[in-house]
Amino acid sequence: MSNIDPILGGPVSPESEPRPAAVLPQTLVGAGILLTGLALAFGAIGISSEAGYGGVGPNFLPWLVSVALTICGAWIIWEARTGGFRGMEEPSGAVEPYWSGFVWVSAGLLLNATLITTIGFILSCTMCYLLATQGLRRASGQAGVNSARTWIVDIVTGLLISAPVYWAFTKFLAINLPGLTSTGWI
């Protein structure tokens, strides 16, 4: 390994030397991001480039994201192969995954997808937020996750996030989202 930092050009301190076991996983992450960017670019080829009302065609955003992912993936591979992610701290947290938190978050996402057309966007997204925050709170070991106050705060916060999003999409952007009533306000 070289003792010269390829980016900064100065000497590399011993603590910033990469852990050899970390280089392969870092390279694989970069390759995965690079391949995702290339796959998205391949998919964007089939999207019409005819400019719409704003002068930008429907393929603009997929191309933008694919270029950004491809650049980031190549950069991560380069970083991994030229010394790894420099100055990384040891990972924090538990050695074993917290499966209960994973189940809470997954249940929120799956129930949201299942119930959005039945109970409407606002309530299903609020439920998703509630279950996801419960899972994350439990995974981080926060105290008081079972208190009524915590549940009420999470429900109100979920409503305060999902309702303006729903109204912005349905009232201002004229995008139809599933609602609970026919008025378009809930």
C-alpha positions as a printed NumPy array, in Angstrom:
array([[  0.   ,   0.   ,   0.   ],
       [  1.166,   3.479,  -0.795],
       [  1.715,   5.987,   1.975],
       [  0.575,   8.873,  -0.276],
       [ -3.099,   9.849,  -0.34 ],
       [ -4.214,   9.69 ,  -4.02 ],
       [ -6.696,  12.533,  -3.539],
       [ -4.928,  14.951,  -1.235],
       [ -1.391,  14.016,  -2.259],
       [ -0.084,  14.097,   1.308],
       [  1.088,  11.319,   3.57 ],
       [ -1.498,   8.855,   4.817],
       [ -1.63 ,   8.264,   8.544],
       [ -1.619,   4.626,   9.702],
       [ -5.134,   4.9  ,  11.17 ],
       [ -6.532,   5.942,   7.767],
       [ -5.074,   2.891,   6.034],
       [ -7.952,   0.702,   4.867],
       [ -8.754,  -2.579,   6.486],
       [ -7.946,  -5.163,   3.767],
       [-11.122,  -7.111,   4.507],
       [-13.211,  -4.008,   3.752],
       [-11.918,  -3.428,   0.189],
       [-13.912,  -6.232,  -1.484],
       [-17.301,  -5.311,   0.073],
       [-16.688,  -1.644,  -0.739],
       [-15.893,  -2.559,  -4.34 ],
       [-19.033,  -4.715,  -4.55 ],
       [-21.195,  -1.838,  -3.289],
       [-19.699,   0.438,  -5.931],
       [-20.232,  -2.192,  -8.638],
       [-23.861,  -2.618,  -7.565],
       [-24.473,   1.14 ,  -7.788],
       [-22.683,   1.341, -11.138],
       [-24.738,  -1.552, -12.552],
       [-27.957,   0.025, -11.239],
       [-27.072,   3.26 , -13.043],
       [-26.321,   1.405, -16.266],
       [-29.547,  -0.62 , -16.017],
       [-31.529,   2.567, -15.491],
       [-29.812,   4.109, -18.54 ],
       [-30.722,   1.03 , -20.577],
       [-34.359,   1.447, -19.48 ],
       [-34.286,   5.174, -20.256],
       [-33.393,   4.433, -23.877],
       [-36.964,   3.253, -24.478],
       [-38.601,   6.369, -23.001],
       [-39.718,   9.057, -25.423],
       [-37.546,  12.163, -25.512],
       [-40.237,  14.384, -27.   ],
       [-40.258,  17.594, -24.977],
       [-43.342,  18.228, -22.91 ],
       [-44.928,  21.398, -21.708],
       [-41.936,  22.43 , -19.621],
       [-39.441,  21.859, -22.443],
       [-38.166,  18.697, -20.772],
       [-39.126,  15.262, -22.018],
       [-40.209,  12.34 , -19.863],
       [-36.807,  10.698, -20.204],
       [-34.91 ,  13.595, -18.561],
       [-35.163,  12.427, -14.947],
       [-34.307,   8.756, -15.633],
       [-31.235,   9.894, -17.594],
       [-30.238,  12.331, -14.851],
       [-30.516,   9.661, -12.153],
       [-28.735,   7.033, -14.25 ],
       [-25.811,   9.367, -14.96 ],
       [-25.568,  10.322, -11.27 ],
       [-25.65 ,   6.668, -10.15 ],
       [-23.094,   5.637, -12.754],
       [-20.699,   8.411, -11.687],
       [-21.191,   7.614,  -7.983],
       [-20.705,   3.883,  -8.575],
       [-17.488,   4.448, -10.544],
       [-16.245,   6.841,  -7.868],
       [-16.951,   4.342,  -5.067],
       [-15.111,   1.605,  -6.981],
       [-12.159,   3.955,  -7.504],
       [-12.156,   4.89 ,  -3.802],
       [-12.291,   1.236,  -2.747],
       [ -9.515,   0.173,  -5.111],
       [ -7.184,   3.069,  -4.231],
       [ -7.249,   2.665,  -0.49 ],
       [-10.771,   2.11 ,   0.672],
       [-13.06 ,   4.525,   2.418],
       [-10.508,   6.544,   4.307],
       [-10.887,   7.362,   7.965],
       [-13.924,   5.161,   8.505],
       [-14.858,   4.54 ,  12.077],
       [-15.741,   1.083,  13.257],
       [-19.458,   0.391,  12.717],
       [-21.649,   1.143,  15.689],
       [-24.645,  -0.78 ,  16.878],
       [-25.335,  -4.367,  17.663],
       [-23.493,  -7.218,  16.021],
       [-26.741,  -9.063,  15.311],
       [-29.613,  -7.508,  13.348],
       [-32.668,  -6.355,  15.28 ],
       [-35.323,  -8.454,  13.547],
       [-38.226,  -7.063,  15.537],
       [-37.527,  -3.549,  14.212],
       [-37.264,  -4.945,  10.682],
       [-40.682,  -6.58 ,  11.094],
       [-42.259,  -3.305,  12.316],
       [-40.888,  -1.303,   9.372],
       [-41.751,  -4.032,   6.842],
       [-45.286,  -4.312,   8.228],
       [-45.728,  -0.56 ,   7.824],
       [-44.622,  -0.641,   4.191],
       [-46.643,  -3.725,   3.281],
       [-49.808,  -2.529,   5.029],
       [-49.473,   0.852,   3.33 ],
       [-49.277,  -0.804,  -0.084],
       [-52.168,  -3.13 ,   0.745],
       [-54.561,  -0.618,   2.314],
       [-53.897,   2.601,   0.379],
       [-56.868,   2.054,  -1.947],
       [-59.12 ,   0.966,   0.917],
       [-58.496,   3.551,   3.641],
       [-56.934,   6.268,   1.489],
       [-53.51 ,   7.837,   1.12 ],
       [-53.499,   9.899,   4.317],
       [-54.483,   7.129,   6.722],
       [-52.353,   4.439,   5.079],
       [-49.27 ,   6.688,   5.033],
       [-49.901,   7.705,   8.637],
       [-50.058,   4.029,   9.596],
       [-46.849,   3.364,   7.664],
       [-45.12 ,   6.226,   9.487],
       [-46.403,   5.016,  12.864],
       [-45.2  ,   1.44 ,  12.389],
       [-41.861,   2.462,  10.888],
       [-41.065,   4.894,  13.703],
       [-42.05 ,   2.293,  16.281],
       [-39.63 ,  -0.16 ,  14.682],
       [-36.834,   2.391,  14.54 ],
       [-37.465,   3.527,  18.126],
       [-37.343,  -0.069,  19.34 ],
       [-34.2  ,  -0.813,  17.332],
       [-32.41 ,   2.184,  18.844],
       [-33.527,   1.179,  22.348],
       [-35.515,   4.316,  23.111],
       [-37.38 ,   4.32 ,  26.388],
       [-41.145,   4.738,  26.499],
       [-41.986,   3.284,  23.086],
       [-45.135,   1.679,  24.476],
       [-46.45 ,   4.831,  26.122],
       [-49.699,   6.322,  24.836],
       [-47.976,   9.686,  24.433],
       [-45.385,   8.233,  22.016],
       [-48.08 ,   6.541,  19.932],
       [-50.189,   9.723,  19.804],
       [-47.178,  11.86 ,  18.84 ],
       [-46.322,   9.404,  16.044],
       [-49.907,   9.345,  14.762],
       [-50.199,  13.147,  14.778],
       [-46.788,  13.529,  13.118],
       [-47.766,  11.001,  10.44 ],
       [-50.967,  12.939,   9.761],
       [-49.075,  16.249,   9.653],
       [-46.734,  14.806,   7.03 ],
       [-49.154,  12.809,   4.865],
       [-52.07 ,  15.265,   4.698],
       [-50.117,  18.175,   3.135],
       [-48.449,  15.753,   0.714],
       [-51.869,  14.41 ,  -0.307],
       [-53.326,  17.879,  -0.739],
       [-50.292,  19.13 ,  -2.672],
       [-50.543,  16.231,  -5.102],
       [-54.321,  16.241,  -5.517],
       [-55.126,  19.962,  -5.347],
       [-52.044,  21.654,  -6.757],
       [-50.552,  19.057,  -9.104],
       [-53.864,  17.415, -10.113],
       [-52.464,  13.928,  -9.511],
       [-55.075,  11.438,  -8.36 ],
       [-54.219,   9.655,  -5.143],
       [-56.614,   7.279,  -3.407],
       [-58.769,   9.146,  -0.924],
       [-61.132,   8.059,   1.797],
       [-63.981,  10.287,   0.616],
       [-65.091,  11.56 ,  -2.765],
       [-64.476,  15.192,  -1.784],
       [-60.739,  14.922,  -2.411],
       [-59.794,  16.39 ,   0.962],
       [-59.297,  13.128,   2.885]])
